[in-house]
Amino acid sequence: MAEEKKHYMTMDGKRKLEEELEYLKTERRKEVVERIKIARSFGDLSENSEYDSAKEEQAFVEGRIAQIEKMIRNAVMIEDEEGGSNVVSLGKTVKFIELPDGEEEVYTIVGSAESDPAEGKISNDSPMAKSLLGRSVNDKVIVNTPAGDMELEILEIS
């Protein structure tokens, strides 16, 4: 059997997944079962769009539960290093400047389960994170993106 993918996450990310799992198992499942029960009462299931919709929602909820359980089961916790480090690694926040225009950006590198670019959290699987990992302050880095290559200079790692 193939080895399952590891999911890198912080303690906070794992806690959020556990909360979502609890919600899905305790509340969301009950809501969907109730929707199915109501839809069944409408009669003929072969032409009952409410029933079909509720069954699709049930499949989505059960799939998400299975996905979260697998992620938690295969979680690899990102540990904060005491005293910090001058090397970009998982869990680190990186401040860099885009060259040559000088636009500063700040991202925290997290596992794919916690990724949220709008919140400044990028996946360790993203092209940018892959280019930054293992680098140090003042390093110049080329990031291959779909829009073309981008050059960055690392200003700070925390």
Secondary structure as GFF3:
##gff-version 3
##sequence-region A 1 158
A	DSSP	beta_strand	7	9	.	.	.	ID=ss1
A	DSSP	alpha_helix	11	23	.	.	.	ID=ss2
A	DSSP	pi_helix	24	28	.	.	.	ID=ss3
A	DSSP	alpha_helix	29	40	.	.	.	ID=ss4
A	DSSP	three_ten_helix	45	47	.	.	.	ID=ss5
A	DSSP	alpha_helix	49	73	.	.	.	ID=ss6
A	DSSP	beta_strand	75	77	.	.	.	ID=ss7
A	DSSP	beta_strand	93	99	.	.	.	ID=ss8
A	DSSP	beta_strand	104	110	.	.	.	ID=ss9
A	DSSP	three_ten_helix	117	119	.	.	.	ID=ss10
A	DSSP	beta_strand	121	123	.	.	.	ID=ss11
A	DSSP	alpha_helix	127	132	.	.	.	ID=ss12
A	DSSP	beta_strand	140	145	.	.	.	ID=ss13
A	DSSP	beta_strand	148	157	.	.	.	ID=ss14
###
